[in-house]
Amino acid sequence: MRTRTRLAVALFTTLLLAATACGGEDGTSDRSDPMRDKQWAVDALKLPDAWDDTKGDGTVIAVVDSGVDLDHPDLKGRLVDGHDFVDGDDEPKDMNGHGTHVSGIAAAHTDNGVGIAGGAPGAKIMPVRVLGAGGTGDNAHIGKGIVWAADHGADVINLSLGESGLMARLLKGGTLNDAIAHAHDKGAVVVAAAGNEGTALQPYKPATPVLVVGASAQDSKPAEFSDFGAQQAVSAPGVGILSTLPTYRTKETLKNDSGYGELDGTSMAAPYVSAVAALLHQQDRTPDQIMAAIRSTAKNPDKLPKLGLGIVDAEAAAASAKG
């Protein structure tokens, strides 16, 4: 995880004033999503063009993370039942902020006159809490969370768990690799953030069916903090990513409870790729077909090693079903 916050008060004041200015006489917005023009990543990934073919309808994206703001206006109604492995109950409330941010990137309400647009407008979010208020978790909780999500109908499983050492644990093999293999066998695509140490990773064991995602910047270059080198990894925007945040005080919202903010990290890149996977899932593709389509259509014209196979192209990936 290890995201770097960019929560300047002036930014949120501007965003909130912009949203208010777009409101009609009845208080609703005249624009589809008032903060949409701040979401450079949506356009970089060519998501709106992909939405012409698929919006991920009927797809469930499990966000195995720190939970979610269950009452957030841009997420409420997007959620299916989840679980909290930290407190051992069925109310995975986000006490950190990270999971709420990841969830909004993947599938916030779109065209609802509130806030932002989600990457997969027709998908649902399954919040699975495996990280505590400090943003860390152990193998037992993470592994159980992955298995629980797969067994309860998740079609895509997002693992933005860089700060918890997910990549190092996968490289060593063991329970998390087994959990990912189980999810794959149940029909779920598993997407994992590469991490934010700016260092090279060793290749994953070929038997681990996971799609690793590094972060790119707005200039289409690798983000300086992004880890790289994982086998068949792709990249997606991970710098200055605007998304949902809890509307109450957490680690990520100590200075801002507006419900929105920008974060940096491969944790932000991964849910965009999970959203693209959700779009392809609606096209009745298998997990292997989805991962292959995302990898084969990624763009890396300058052959930059730190981008892996390249930056994901949602339009091309969605269109590849027609070929």
N, C-alpha and C positions, 0 to 999 in steps of 0.2 A: 504494500500500500504506500506508505511513506509519501503522501502527497504534500505539496507545498501550497499553502493557501494564498489566495489573492483576493481578500475580502475587504477592499477599500470602501469606506463608508460613502465616499463620493460616487463610486460606481453604482452602488445600490440605490442611492438617492436618484441618480440619473435614470436607472432602469425603472424604478417605481414611478417616477414622474412621467416617464415615457408611457408606461402602461396606463396611468391615470389619464394622460392626455388623449389616449386612444378611445376612451370610454364614451359611450353615447349618453343620451339624456336619461336612460334607465339604469345607467351605471355599468352596462355591459360594454365589451370592447368591439370596435368596428374592424379590428384586425383579427386574423385567425389566432395568432399567439403573439402577444405584445412584445415579447423579448426575442422573437425569432431572428431578427436581424443581427443579434449578438452571437448567434450560434454559427460561427464560421465553419465548424466541423461538419455540420449537416450538408452544406454545399460542397465541401471538399471531398466528401465521400459519395457525392452524387445520389444521395438518398431520395430527394424529391422525384428524380427521374425513375428510380426503382419503384417508388410508390405507385407509378402508373400501372405496374404489373402486379404488385403484391404489397400488402401492408402488414403481413404477418398475422392475419386474422386467425383466431383459434389456437395460437401458439402461446405456450407458457414458458417464460424465462425465469428460472430460479436465480435469485441474487443471493449467493451464499456469502454472507458479509456481516455487517454490524446491525442488521435489521433495517427498519424503514419507519418514517413518520407516517403512522397509519391513518392520520387525518389530514395529510397535506392536500390542499385543493387541487393540485396538479397530478396527484397519485391516487387519491381516494376514488374507488370505482375501477381502478386498474389492477387491484390486488386480488389474488386468490389466497386461500388458506395457507399459512406457513407454520413455522415452528421455531421456538427459541431453545437452543441447546445450551445457552449460558445460564438461563434461569430455570430451564426445564418446564416450560409451559408453551401454550399456543398463541402467545401475544408477543411477537418479535419486534418490540418497540426499539427504535434506534436511539441509543444513548451516546453515540459517537458522532454521527453525521455522515460518515463515509458511505454507508449503505444506501441512504436516502439519495445522495448525489449520484451514485452508480445507477440506481433504479430509474431516476429521471432521464438519464442519458439513454437508457435502453428503451423505455416505453412510457414516458410521461403522456398525459392527455394531449392530444393534438387537435387543432382547430376547435378549441373550446373557449377561446377568448380570454384565457388565463395563462400567464407565464410563458413556458417554452414548448417546443415540439419534441416528442420522443422519437428515437431512431426507428422504432417499429410501431407505428400508430395503432395497429390492430392487435398487438400482443398484450398479454397479461403478465404481471410480476408476481412471483412466489417468493416472499421474503423468508429467508432461512438465516437465523442469527447464530453465528459461530464465533463472533468477535465481541469482546466486552467493551466497556465505555472507553478504555484506553486504546482500542483499535487492534488488539492482539488476540490470538487464539491458539489452541494446541491441536495436535494431530487428531486426537480423539474426537473433538467437536467438529473439526473440519471434515474428517472422513465420514462421520455419522451424518453431517449435513448434506454432503454430496449424495450419499446413498439414499437418505430420506427423500431428497428432492426427486431423484430418479424414480423411486418407488411410488411417489405420489403424483406422477404425471408431468414432470418437467420435460420439456422438449429441448431446451437449451439451458445450460448451467454456467453461470458467470462466476469466475473466481478472481476477483481483484484483491488478492491477498499477499501482495509483495512484501509488506512489512512483517508479515508473519512467517517469512522464509519459505513460502510455498515452493519456489523453484528449486531451492537447495534440497528440500525434502523429496521432491519428485526425482531429482538426480540420484538420490540414494536408493530409490525404490522403496517398497514396503506398502504400508496400509493405504496411503493416499493414492498410489498408483493403482492399487486394487480397487479402490473406491471409484476412480475415474473409469477404469475398465468396466466395472459393473454398470456405471451410468451409460457408457457407450453401448453396452450389450442390451440395455433397456430401451435404447433408441434416442438417447440424448446427445447433443453436441456439447462438448465441454470446452470452454474458452477461458484461458488463463492469462493474466497480466504478467509480463516478463520481469518486472521489478525496476527499481529506480536507483541503482548504484552506479550506472554508467559503465558497467564492466561487461566483459564477454562471458557468456554462459557456455557450459559444455553441452553437447547435443543430448537431447532426451533419449531414453531407450525407445527404439522404434515401436515397441509393444505398447507404449503409453499413448492412447488415442486422444491427444489434447492439442488444441489450436492455440499456440502461444502468440501474444500480441505485444509488440513494442510501440513506443509513442513517436509521433511525428509532430513537427511544428507547423505554423501557418505558411512557412515558405517551402513546405514539402520536403524539408530536410529532417534528419533524425533529431529528436529532442536530446539535448545534451545529457540528461539524466537517465535516459532509457538504457536498460540492459539489452544485449544483442547476442546473436550467435546461436540461439536455439534452432534446432532442426526444423526447417520448413515454417519458420515464423513469418508473420506478416506485421504490418504496422497500421496505425490509425491515429487520428488527431488526439493529442494528449496534453496540449499546452493552452492555458486560458480557456478551459472548458466550462461553460455556463450550464448549470443544472439546478435541480431542486436541493434544498437543505432543510433540516428540521425547523419548524416554526417555534421551537422552544430551545432552551439553552443546552448545548452539548459541547464537546471538545472543539468541534468545527464551527460552532456558532456563538462563541463567547462575545464577539463584538458585532454580531449581526443575526437578527431573528426575522429577517424579511421573508425567508423561505427560499431564497435563491442566492447563488454565488458561484464564483469561479474557483476551480482547483486544477492543479497540474499533476500529471502522473500517468504511468501505464495503466493504473487503475481506472482512469477515465477513457483510455483508448479501448480497453477490453470490452466494455459494455456496448460500444458502437459496433464492434464486430459481432457481439452477441445479437444485436438488433438485426444485422445483416443476415446472420444465421436464421433468425426467426422469419425473416422475409422469405428465405429459401425453403424453410420448413413448410410454409403454406403451399409451396409448389410440389409437395409430396416427395421430397428428396430424402434419402437416408442420411444419417450422420456422415458417413464417408463421402457421399456425393456432395454434401454441403461444404465440408472442409475442402474437398478437391476444387469445387467451383470458386470458393473464396481465394484459395491459393493461386489457382491458374489464371485468374483475372486481375490479381493485384498488379499495380504499376510501379516499376522502378526503372525509369528510362536511363538514369545516370549510373545504374548498377551500384548503388551505394550499399556496402555490406551491412551497415547498421540498420538499414530498412528491411533486411531479410529479403523475402520474395517481393516486397513492395507495399505500397499503400493500398488498402482495400478500395475497390471500386464497386459500389453497391449496384449501380446500373448494369455494369457488365456482368456481374455475378448473377443478377436476376434474369438478364437476357440470355444467359448461357443455357437456360432450360429449353430455349426455343431451337437450339442448334442440333 
